[in-house]
Amino acid sequence: VQRIVLLSVPVMFGTFLDQINIFVGINLAGGVGEGAISQLNYASRLAMFIATAFSMLVAYFFFPRIAASASAGDDAASGHSLTLGLLLTVALTLPLTVVAYVMRQDVVALVYGHGGLSAADLSGTALAFAAYALGIVLIAAREMLNRLFFSYQRMLPPLLLGVLASVMNFGVSSQLVDRLGVVGIALGASVGALVYVVGQIVLVLVWKPRLISLRLITGLALLGLASVPGWFTLYQVNGLTEVMLPFARLILGTLAFGLPFLAVVATAAWRMGLLRQIKGTVSA
């Protein structure tokens, strides 16, 4: 019981830090002007939905596998599961993030445009969301990396990184809010997410460098390269469909980015043998 308490307390404080970050953002937005708190709240909710839509499911699926490998002292198996989990998380989250970022006006209008929000509020929400979107993939990756630390019963590093990220979030947000309004607050949150994930990676490299495999680095680089043709096609479609309704534009935009992205990723995954490994993991 004592060990369970010692392991769970840092996790509870880490969750509490997330609430503090939300409160800090709302407090700063209160001094921006009318509607700023609503714009920030709506934008952050949309960003968190995209960040956790797949990351929580993937982390939930791979957590027991990483924990079992960690308890057996099999770092190679833990690194293998971490690689597959992170690549799946980024591959599923990145397309949604790019499409939502490029077509943010349509996304915000589709989700929030049926209530009492004015055109100015919708525009402000879209701008704030664009700043939050810079940290969406980082927040998604954070879930898998946290599960790695939890599997090895290292609860303190995520808590300390959360404190550091919160300090950076507050510092950047408070510096930018006067010039950029809610966009500055959202940028502070994205900087906090960047600091958190970079800190996680540095700690893993110092602690157990073999968990960060060359295949993981190569796979993440390929996902970034696979976004280039999809990004170009998406921008072309976005400029040609301005007269269409938001829902139709989003469907075409998703196809414009998703098809080239999927073609490149599927080809690379097949050549690297990742498809076979993912299938074997699911079967197991």
C-alpha positions in Angstrom: 0.0 0.0 0.0 2.8 2.4 0.8 4.5 1.8 -2.6 1.2 2.3 -4.4 0.7 5.6 -2.6 4.3 6.7 -3.4 3.8 5.8 -7.1 0.4 7.4 -7.4 1.1 10.8 -5.7 3.3 12.2 -8.5 0.7 11.1 -11.1 -2.0 13.0 -9.2 0.1 16.1 -8.9 0.8 15.9 -12.6 -2.9 15.8 -13.3 -3.3 18.8 -11.0 -0.7 20.7 -13.0 -2.8 20.4 -16.2 -5.6 22.1 -14.3 -3.3 24.8 -13.2 -2.3 25.4 -16.8 -5.9 25.8 -17.8 -6.5 28.2 -14.9 -3.5 30.3 -15.9 -4.7 30.6 -19.4 -8.2 31.6 -18.4 -6.8 34.1 -15.9 -4.6 35.8 -18.5 -7.4 35.7 -21.1 -9.6 37.6 -18.6 -7.5 40.7 -19.2 -7.5 40.6 -23.0 -11.1 41.7 -23.7 -14.6 40.6 -24.2 -15.0 37.0 -25.6 -11.3 36.1 -25.1 -12.0 33.5 -22.4 -14.6 31.8 -24.6 -12.3 31.9 -27.7 -9.4 30.3 -25.7 -11.6 27.7 -24.1 -13.2 26.6 -27.4 -9.8 26.5 -29.2 -8.1 24.5 -26.4 -11.0 22.0 -26.3 -10.8 21.4 -30.0 -7.0 21.0 -29.9 -7.1 18.6 -27.0 -9.8 16.5 -28.8 -7.5 16.1 -31.8 -4.5 15.4 -29.6 -6.2 12.7 -27.6 -8.5 11.2 -30.3 -6.0 8.4 -31.1 -3.2 8.9 -28.7 -5.1 7.7 -25.7 -6.3 4.6 -27.5 -2.8 3.7 -28.8 -1.3 4.4 -25.3 -3.9 2.3 -23.7 -3.2 -0.6 -26.1 0.6 -0.5 -25.8 0.8 0.3 -22.0 0.4 -3.3 -20.8 3.0 -4.5 -23.4 5.6 -2.0 -22.3 4.9 -2.7 -18.6 5.3 -6.4 -19.1 8.6 -5.9 -20.9 9.8 -3.5 -18.3 9.0 -5.9 -15.4 10.9 -8.6 -17.3 13.9 -6.3 -17.8 13.6 -6.6 -21.6 14.5 -3.2 -22.8 14.6 -4.3 -26.4 10.9 -5.4 -26.3 10.0 -2.1 -24.5 11.8 -0.1 -27.2 10.0 -2.1 -29.9 6.6 -1.4 -28.4 7.5 2.3 -27.9 8.5 2.6 -31.5 5.3 1.1 -32.8 3.2 3.1 -30.4 4.8 6.5 -31.2 4.8 5.9 -34.9 1.1 4.9 -34.8 0.2 7.9 -32.6 2.0 10.4 -34.9 0.7 8.8 -38.1 -2.9 9.0 -36.9 -2.7 12.4 -35.3 -0.6 14.3 -37.8 -3.1 14.3 -40.7 -5.9 15.5 -38.5 -3.7 18.3 -37.2 -2.5 19.5 -40.6 -6.0 19.5 -42.1 -7.5 21.3 -39.1 -4.7 23.8 -39.1 -4.9 24.7 -42.7 -8.7 24.7 -42.7 -9.1 26.1 -39.2 -11.8 28.6 -40.2 -14.0 25.8 -41.6 -13.3 23.5 -38.6 -14.3 26.2 -36.1 -17.3 27.2 -38.1 -18.5 23.6 -38.4 -18.0 22.8 -34.7 -19.0 26.1 -33.0 -20.8 28.1 -35.7 -24.3 27.0 -34.8 -24.5 28.8 -31.5 -24.4 32.4 -30.4 -20.7 33.1 -31.3 -20.2 36.1 -33.5 -18.1 36.2 -36.6 -15.3 37.9 -34.6 -15.5 35.2 -31.9 -15.2 32.5 -34.6 -12.2 34.2 -36.2 -10.5 34.7 -32.8 -11.1 31.0 -31.9 -9.6 30.0 -35.2 -6.5 32.1 -34.6 -6.1 30.6 -31.1 -6.6 27.1 -32.4 -3.8 27.7 -35.0 -1.4 28.4 -32.2 -2.6 25.4 -30.2 -2.3 23.2 -33.2 1.5 23.6 -33.1 1.6 21.5 -30.0 -1.1 18.9 -30.9 1.3 16.2 -32.1 3.6 16.8 -29.1 0.7 16.4 -26.7 -0.2 13.1 -28.4 3.4 11.8 -28.3 3.6 12.8 -24.6 1.0 10.2 -23.7 3.1 7.3 -25.1 6.3 8.6 -23.5 4.6 9.0 -20.1 3.4 5.4 -20.3 7.1 4.4 -20.8 8.1 6.1 -17.6 5.1 4.7 -15.7 5.9 1.2 -16.9 9.4 1.4 -15.3 7.7 2.9 -12.2 9.5 6.2 -12.7 6.7 8.6 -11.7 8.8 11.6 -10.6 10.3 12.6 -14.0 6.9 13.3 -15.7 6.0 15.4 -12.6 9.2 17.5 -12.7 8.8 17.9 -16.5 5.3 19.0 -15.9 6.4 21.7 -13.5 9.1 22.9 -16.0 6.6 23.0 -18.8 4.1 24.9 -16.7 6.7 27.5 -15.8 7.6 27.9 -19.5 3.9 28.1 -20.4 3.3 30.9 -17.9 6.4 32.7 -18.9 5.8 32.7 -22.6 2.1 33.4 -22.3 2.5 36.3 -19.9 5.1 37.8 -22.3 3.0 37.4 -25.4 -0.5 38.1 -24.2 -0.2 41.9 -24.4 0.9 41.8 -28.0 -1.0 38.7 -29.4 -3.9 38.3 -27.1 -5.3 34.8 -26.9 -2.9 33.7 -29.6 0.0 34.5 -27.3 -1.6 32.3 -24.5 -2.1 29.4 -26.9 1.5 29.8 -28.1 2.7 29.5 -24.5 0.8 26.2 -24.2 2.5 24.9 -27.3 5.9 25.9 -26.1 5.1 24.1 -22.8 4.3 21.0 -24.7 7.5 21.2 -26.7 9.6 21.6 -23.5 7.8 18.6 -22.0 8.4 16.3 -24.9 12.0 17.4 -25.5 12.6 16.8 -21.8 11.1 13.3 -22.0 13.3 12.4 -24.9 16.5 13.8 -23.3 15.8 11.9 -20.1 15.2 8.6 -22.0 18.4 9.1 -24.0 20.4 9.6 -20.7 18.6 6.9 -18.8 18.0 4.1 -21.4 19.3 5.2 -24.8 18.5 1.9 -26.5 14.8 2.6 -26.1 15.1 5.3 -28.8 15.8 3.2 -31.8 17.0 4.2 -35.2 13.8 2.8 -36.7 11.8 5.2 -34.5 13.9 8.2 -35.7 13.7 7.1 -39.3 9.9 6.5 -39.1 9.3 9.9 -37.6 11.4 11.5 -40.3 9.4 9.7 -43.0 6.1 10.8 -41.5 7.4 14.4 -41.7 8.4 13.9 -45.4 5.1 12.2 -46.2 3.3 15.4 -45.1 5.0 17.5 -47.8 3.0 16.3 -50.9 -0.2 16.2 -48.8 0.4 19.7 -47.5 0.9 21.1 -51.1 -2.2 19.3 -52.4 -4.3 20.5 -49.5 -3.3 24.1 -50.0 -4.3 23.9 -53.7 -7.7 22.4 -52.9 -8.2 24.9 -50.1 -7.8 27.8 -52.6 -10.1 26.3 -55.2 -13.1 25.4 -52.9 -13.7 28.8 -51.2 -17.3 28.9 -52.4 -18.2 25.5 -51.0 -19.8 24.8 -47.6 -17.4 24.1 -44.7 -18.3 20.4 -44.4 -17.8 19.7 -48.1 -14.5 21.7 -48.0 -13.3 19.6 -45.1 -14.1 16.3 -46.8 -12.2 17.4 -49.9 -9.3 18.8 -47.9 -9.0 15.6 -45.9 -8.9 13.5 -49.1 -6.4 16.0 -50.6 -4.0 15.5 -47.7 -4.8 12.0 -46.7 -4.4 10.2 -50.0 -0.8 11.3 -50.8 0.1 11.0 -47.1 -1.3 7.5 -46.9 0.4 6.4 -50.1 3.8 7.5 -48.9 3.4 6.1 -45.4 2.0 2.8 -46.5 4.8 2.3 -48.9 7.5 3.2 -46.4 5.8 1.0 -43.7 5.7 -1.9 -46.0 9.4 -1.6 -46.9 10.4 -1.2 -43.2 8.3 -4.2 -42.2 6.2 -2.1 -39.8 2.9 -3.3 -41.2 3.8 -6.9 -40.5 5.0 -6.0 -37.0 1.8 -4.0 -36.2 -0.3 -6.9 -37.4 1.6 -9.3 -35.2 1.3 -7.1 -32.2 -2.5 -6.8 -32.6 -2.8 -10.6 -33.1 -0.8 -11.1 -29.9 
